[in-house]
Amino acid sequence: MTKIRFFLDYEKEEQWVNEMCLKGWHLVKFGVGNFKFVKGEPGEYIYRNEMITSLGKKDNSKEYISFLNETGVELVAQFGPWAYFRKKFSEGPFELYSDTSSKIQYLNRIIYLFVFFALINFFFGFSNSLNFDSNFTRGIGIANFIAALLITFPLIIVFKRRKALKSNLDIFHD
């Protein structure tokens, strides 16, 4: 079964995928707004999504995926820097980040990626909209501005999550 859904909040997306699993639909592939499921045992897995690569750093994703495999975690699918992992529900709780500090570092990686793409789109939007000779190029510039604006919504969500985690970190000294 293929479902078309668009999420601005990656945690709500993950929650929806887990709700689909509780109904017996297991994720096998995903892309931008596109999710493919196969029928299976209801509630068999717990799913987690994660951005496994980051800008400007060595890509250690193969080693990370290998480490997760050793702990019983399976890579379901990867699309760009994003990946979905799953673990059998019967094996107990499944979290990718067990402490607040590592969760904050993860959110920082997401923020850097979103800021990078927002700035790139804003730059190209500005430069393309200054081209008065071509309606097509101005249209592309407007599309870049819209993309930059759309990227800011999940960016705001991630900033709020990071701020809440940082305030908890200050209180509990994780």
Phi and psi in degrees as GROMACS dihedral restraints (atoms count N, CA, C in turn):
[ dihedral_restraints ]
;  ai    aj    ak    al  type     phi  dphi    fc
    3     4     5     6     1  -111.3    20    10
    4     5     6     7     1   132.8    20    10
    6     7     8     9     1  -121.4    20    10
    7     8     9    10     1   139.9    20    10
    9    10    11    12     1  -106.7    20    10
   10    11    12    13     1   117.2    20    10
   12    13    14    15     1  -146.1    20    10
   13    14    15    16     1   140.7    20    10
   15    16    17    18     1  -117.2    20    10
   16    17    18    19     1   129.2    20    10
   18    19    20    21     1  -123.8    20    10
   19    20    21    22     1   137.5    20    10
   21    22    23    24     1   -94.3    20    10
   22    23    24    25     1   -15.2    20    10
   24    25    26    27     1  -116.5    20    10
   25    26    27    28     1   112.4    20    10
   27    28    29    30     1   -64.6    20    10
   28    29    30    31     1   -27.9    20    10
   30    31    32    33     1   -72.3    20    10
   31    32    33    34     1   -35.2    20    10
   33    34    35    36     1   -69.2    20    10
   34    35    36    37     1   -35.1    20    10
   36    37    38    39     1   -62.1    20    10
   37    38    39    40     1   -47.8    20    10
   39    40    41    42     1   -60.0    20    10
   40    41    42    43     1   -41.9    20    10
   42    43    44    45     1   -60.8    20    10
   43    44    45    46     1   -43.3    20    10
   45    46    47    48     1   -63.1    20    10
   46    47    48    49     1   -43.2    20    10
   48    49    50    51     1   -60.9    20    10
   49    50    51    52     1   -40.4    20    10
   51    52    53    54     1   -68.0    20    10
   52    53    54    55     1   -34.3    20    10
   54    55    56    57     1   -66.3    20    10
   55    56    57    58     1   -38.1    20    10
   57    58    59    60     1   -62.7    20    10
   58    59    60    61     1   -38.8    20    10
   60    61    62    63     1   -63.4    20    10
   61    62    63    64     1   -39.9    20    10
   63    64    65    66     1   -62.1    20    10
   64    65    66    67     1   -25.3    20    10
   66    67    68    69     1   -88.5    20    10
   67    68    69    70     1    -0.4    20    10
   69    70    71    72     1    95.5    20    10
   70    71    72    73     1    15.5    20    10
   72    73    74    75     1  -110.4    20    10
   73    74    75    76     1   117.4    20    10
   75    76    77    78     1  -103.8    20    10
   76    77    78    79     1   128.2    20    10
   78    79    80    81     1   -65.0    20    10
   79    80    81    82     1   134.6    20    10
   81    82    83    84     1  -125.2    20    10
   82    83    84    85     1   -20.2    20    10
   84    85    86    87     1  -159.7    20    10
   85    86    87    88     1   149.4    20    10
   87    88    89    90     1  -151.0    20    10
   88    89    90    91     1   159.7    20    10
   90    91    92    93     1  -152.6    20    10
   91    92    93    94     1  -162.2    20    10
   93    94    95    96     1   -68.9    20    10
   94    95    96    97     1   104.2    20    10
   96    97    98    99     1    73.0    20    10
   97    98    99   100     1     6.7    20    10
   99   100   101   102     1  -123.6    20    10
  100   101   102   103     1   123.0    20    10
  102   103   104   105     1  -128.4    20    10
  103   104   105   106     1   131.6    20    10
  105   106   107   108     1  -113.8    20    10
  106   107   108   109     1   129.9    20    10
  108   109   110   111     1  -123.9    20    10
  109   110   111   112     1   154.0    20    10
  111   112   113   114     1  -122.5    20    10
  112   113   114   115     1   151.8    20    10
  114   115   116   117     1   -73.5    20    10
  115   116   117   118     1   138.8    20    10
  117   118   119   120     1  -157.9    20    10
  118   119   120   121     1  -163.3    20    10
  120   121   122   123     1   -71.7    20    10
  121   122   123   124     1   126.1    20    10
  123   124   125   126     1   -59.5    20    10
  124   125   126   127     1   132.6    20    10
  126   127   128   129     1    68.7    20    10
  127   128   129   130     1    21.7    20    10
  129   130   131   132     1   -70.0    20    10
  130   131   132   133     1   -30.9    20    10
  132   133   134   135     1  -126.5    20    10
  133   134   135   136     1   162.3    20    10
  135   136   137   138     1  -114.2    20    10
  136   137   138   139     1   129.8    20    10
  138   139   140   141     1  -106.6    20    10
  139   140   141   142     1   144.3    20    10
  141   142   143   144     1  -135.9    20    10
  142   143   144   145     1   139.4    20    10
  144   145   146   147     1  -109.5    20    10
  145   146   147   148     1   153.1    20    10
  147   148   149   150     1  -157.8    20    10
  148   149   150   151     1   146.6    20    10
  150   151   152   153     1   -86.0    20    10
  151   152   153   154     1   113.5    20    10
  153   154   155   156     1  -100.1    20    10
  154   155   156   157     1    -7.5    20    10
  156   157   158   159     1  -122.4    20    10
  157   158   159   160     1   157.2    20    10
  159   160   161   162     1  -138.8    20    10
  160   161   162   163     1   161.5    20    10
  162   163   164   165     1   -74.0    20    10
  163   164   165   166     1   139.9    20    10
  165   166   167   168     1    70.6    20    10
  166   167   168   169     1     9.7    20    10
  168   169   170   171     1  -124.1    20    10
  169   170   171   172     1   157.6    20    10
  171   172   173   174     1   -61.0    20    10
  172   173   174   175     1   135.9    20    10
  174   175   176   177     1   -80.6    20    10
  175   176   177   178     1   103.9    20    10
  177   178   179   180     1  -102.7    20    10
  178   179   180   181     1    21.0    20    10
  180   181   182   183     1   -63.8    20    10
  181   182   183   184     1   -34.7    20    10
  183   184   185   186     1   -64.6    20    10
  184   185   186   187     1   -42.8    20    10
  186   187   188   189     1   -66.1    20    10
  187   188   189   190     1   -39.6    20    10
  189   190   191   192     1   -63.9    20    10
  190   191   192   193     1   -46.2    20    10
  192   193   194   195     1   -62.8    20    10
  193   194   195   196     1   -40.6    20    10
  195   196   197   198     1   -61.5    20    10
  196   197   198   199     1   -43.9    20    10
  198   199   200   201     1   -59.8    20    10
  199   200   201   202     1   -45.6    20    10
  201   202   203   204     1   -63.2    20    10
  202   203   204   205     1   -39.4    20    10
  204   205   206   207     1   -58.3    20    10
  205   206   207   208     1   -39.4    20    10
  207   208   209   210     1   -64.5    20    10
  208   209   210   211     1   -23.9    20    10
  210   211   212   213     1   -95.2    20    10
  211   212   213   214     1     8.6    20    10
  213   214   215   216     1    90.7    20    10
  214   215   216   217     1    10.4    20    10
  216   217   218   219     1   -97.6    20    10
  217   218   219   220     1   134.5    20    10
  219   220   221   222     1  -110.6    20    10
  220   221   222   223     1   134.0    20    10
  222   223   224   225     1   -76.1    20    10
  223   224   225   226     1   120.7    20    10
  225   226   227   228     1   -85.9    20    10
  226   227   228   229     1   -53.2    20    10
  228   229   230   231     1  -161.9    20    10
  229   230   231   232     1   156.3    20    10
  231   232   233   234     1  -133.4    20    10
  232   233   234   235     1   139.3    20    10
  234   235   236   237     1  -137.1    20    10
  235   236   237   238     1   108.4    20    10
  237   238   239   240     1    61.3    20    10
  238   239   240   241     1  -133.2    20    10
  240   241   242   243     1   -80.7    20    10
  241   242   243   244     1    -7.3    20    10
  243   244   245   246     1   -95.5    20    10
  244   245   246   247     1   144.2    20    10
  246   247   248   249     1  -141.1    20    10
  247   248   249   250     1   150.9    20    10
  249   250   251   252     1  -111.3    20    10
  250   251   252   253     1   132.5    20    10
  252   253   254   255     1  -118.4    20    10
  253   254   255   256     1   156.9    20    10
  255   256   257   258     1  -144.8    20    10
  256   257   258   259     1   157.1    20    10
  258   259   260   261     1  -141.8    20    10
  259   260   261   262     1   146.9    20    10
  261   262   263   264     1   -59.1    20    10
  262   263   264   265     1   132.3    20    10
  264   265   266   267     1   -59.4    20    10
  265   266   267   268     1   -35.8    20    10
  267   268   269   270     1   -65.8    20    10
  268   269   270   271     1   -16.3    20    10
  270   271   272   273     1   -87.5    20    10
  271   272   273   274     1     2.8    20    10
  273   274   275   276     1   100.6    20    10
  274   275   276   277     1  -173.5    20    10
  276   277   278   279     1   -59.2    20    10
  277   278   279   280     1   152.3    20    10
  279   280   281   282     1  -137.1    20    10
  280   281   282   283     1   107.8    20    10
  282   283   284   285     1  -128.7    20    10
  283   284   285   286     1   140.8    20    10
  285   286   287   288     1   -84.0    20    10
  286   287   288   289     1   -27.0    20    10
  288   289   290   291     1  -125.9    20    10
  289   290   291   292     1   119.5    20    10
  291   292   293   294     1   -96.5    20    10
  292   293   294   295     1   -13.9    20    10
  294   295   296   297     1  -129.6    20    10
  295   296   297   298     1   159.3    20    10
  297   298   299   300     1   -65.7    20    10
  298   299   300   301     1   -40.3    20    10
  300   301   302   303     1   -61.5    20    10
  301   302   303   304     1   -44.2    20    10
  303   304   305   306     1   -69.8    20    10
  304   305   306   307     1   -32.4    20    10
  306   307   308   309     1   -65.6    20    10
  307   308   309   310     1   -40.5    20    10
  309   310   311   312     1   -63.9    20    10
  310   311   312   313     1   -42.9    20    10
  312   313   314   315     1   -61.2    20    10
  313   314   315   316     1   -40.0    20    10
  315   316   317   318     1   -62.9    20    10
  316   317   318   319     1   -46.0    20    10
  318   319   320   321     1   -62.9    20    10
  319   320   321   322     1   -35.1    20    10
  321   322   323   324     1   -61.5    20    10
  322   323   324   325     1   -41.2    20    10
  324   325   326   327     1   -61.1    20    10
  325   326   327   328     1   -41.2    20    10
  327   328   329   330     1   -65.0    20    10
  328   329   330   331     1   -43.4    20    10
  330   331   332   333     1   -60.0    20    10
  331   332   333   334     1   -46.2    20    10
  333   334   335   336     1   -58.6    20    10
  334   335   336   337     1   -43.2    20    10
  336   337   338   339     1   -63.9    20    10
  337   338   339   340     1   -47.4    20    10
  339   340   341   342     1   -65.8    20    10
  340   341   342   343     1   -41.1    20    10
  342   343   344   345     1   -62.7    20    10
  343   344   345   346     1   -43.5    20    10
  345   346   347   348     1   -56.6    20    10
  346   347   348   349     1   -51.1    20    10
  348   349   350   351     1   -69.0    20    10
  349   350   351   352     1   -34.3    20    10
  351   352   353   354     1   -64.8    20    10
  352   353   354   355     1   -44.6    20    10
  354   355   356   357     1   -65.8    20    10
  355   356   357   358     1   -40.8    20    10
  357   358   359   360     1   -59.9    20    10
  358   359   360   361     1   -47.8    20    10
  360   361   362   363     1   -65.8    20    10
  361   362   363   364     1   -38.7    20    10
  363   364   365   366     1   -63.7    20    10
  364   365   366   367     1   -44.3    20    10
  366   367   368   369     1   -59.8    20    10
  367   368   369   370     1   -50.6    20    10
  369   370   371   372     1   -67.9    20    10
  370   371   372   373     1   -32.6    20    10
  372   373   374   375     1   -62.8    20    10
  373   374   375   376     1   -44.5    20    10
  375   376   377   378     1   -65.4    20    10
  376   377   378   379     1   -48.3    20    10
  378   379   380   381     1   -68.2    20    10
  379   380   381   382     1   -37.2    20    10
  381   382   383   384     1   -73.1    20    10
  382   383   384   385     1   -32.9    20    10
  384   385   386   387     1   -74.1    20    10
  385   386   387   388     1   -14.7    20    10
  387   388   389   390     1   -82.3    20    10
  388   389   390   391     1    -8.1    20    10
  390   391   392   393     1   -80.7    20    10
  391   392   393   394     1   100.4    20    10
  393   394   395   396     1   -84.6    20    10
  394   395   396   397     1    -5.8    20    10
  396   397   398   399     1   -84.9    20    10
  397   398   399   400     1   -17.2    20    10
  399   400   401   402     1  -135.7    20    10
  400   401   402   403     1   121.5    20    10
  402   403   404   405     1   -66.4    20    10
  403   404   405   406     1   -34.2    20    10
  405   406   407   408     1   -62.3    20    10
  406   407   408   409     1   -46.4    20    10
  408   409   410   411     1   -65.4    20    10
  409   410   411   412     1   -39.7    20    10
  411   412   413   414     1   -63.7    20    10
  412   413   414   415     1   -38.0    20    10
  414   415   416   417     1   -62.4    20    10
  415   416   417   418     1   -40.7    20    10
  417   418   419   420     1   -63.3    20    10
  418   419   420   421     1   -39.8    20    10
  420   421   422   423     1   -61.2    20    10
  421   422   423   424     1   -42.2    20    10
  423   424   425   426     1   -64.3    20    10
  424   425   426   427     1   -41.0    20    10
  426   427   428   429     1   -61.5    20    10
  427   428   429   430     1   -38.9    20    10
  429   430   431   432     1   -64.4    20    10
  430   431   432   433     1   -41.5    20    10
  432   433   434   435     1   -61.6    20    10
  433   434   435   436     1   -42.7    20    10
  435   436   437   438     1   -63.4    20    10
  436   437   438   439     1   -43.6    20    10
  438   439   440   441     1   -60.9    20    10
  439   440   441   442     1   -43.7    20    10
  441   442   443   444     1   -61.2    20    10
  442   443   444   445     1   -41.2    20    10
  444   445   446   447     1   -65.0    20    10
  445   446   447   448     1   -43.3    20    10
  447   448   449   450     1   -64.4    20    10
  448   449   450   451     1   -33.4    20    10
  450   451   452   453     1   -68.6    20    10
  451   452   453   454     1   -27.7    20    10
  453   454   455   456     1   -68.2    20    10
  454   455   456   457     1   -27.7    20    10
  456   457   458   459     1   -63.2    20    10
  457   458   459   460     1   -53.5    20    10
  459   460   461   462     1   -65.7    20    10
  460   461   462   463     1   -28.2    20    10
  462   463   464   465     1   -62.7    20    10
  463   464   465   466     1   -42.8    20    10
  465   466   467   468     1   -62.6    20    10
  466   467   468   469     1   -42.3    20    10
  468   469   470   471     1   -60.2    20    10
  469   470   471   472     1   -45.6    20    10
  471   472   473   474     1   -67.2    20    10
  472   473   474   475     1   -39.3    20    10
  474   475   476   477     1   -59.1    20    10
  475   476   477   478     1   -43.1    20    10
  477   478   479   480     1   -64.2    20    10
  478   479   480   481     1   -41.4    20    10
  480   481   482   483     1   -63.3    20    10
  481   482   483   484     1   -43.4    20    10
  483   484   485   486     1   -63.5    20    10
  484   485   486   487     1   -41.9    20    10
  486   487   488   489     1   -61.5    20    10
  487   488   489   490     1   -42.9    20    10
  489   490   491   492     1   -64.3    20    10
  490   491   492   493     1   -41.9    20    10
  492   493   494   495     1   -64.6    20    10
  493   494   495   496     1   -40.5    20    10
  495   496   497   498     1   -64.6    20    10
  496   497   498   499     1   -38.9    20    10
  498   499   500   501     1   -67.3    20    10
  499   500   501   502     1   -37.4    20    10
  501   502   503   504     1   -66.2    20    10
  502   503   504   505     1   -37.5    20    10
  504   505   506   507     1   -63.4    20    10
  505   506   507   508     1   -40.9    20    10
  507   508   509   510     1   -64.9    20    10
  508   509   510   511     1   -34.6    20    10
  510   511   512   513     1   -77.0    20    10
  511   512   513   514     1   -46.5    20    10
  513   514   515   516     1  -101.2    20    10
  514   515   516   517     1    -9.5    20    10
  516   517   518   519     1    51.7    20    10
  517   518   519   520     1    56.6    20    10
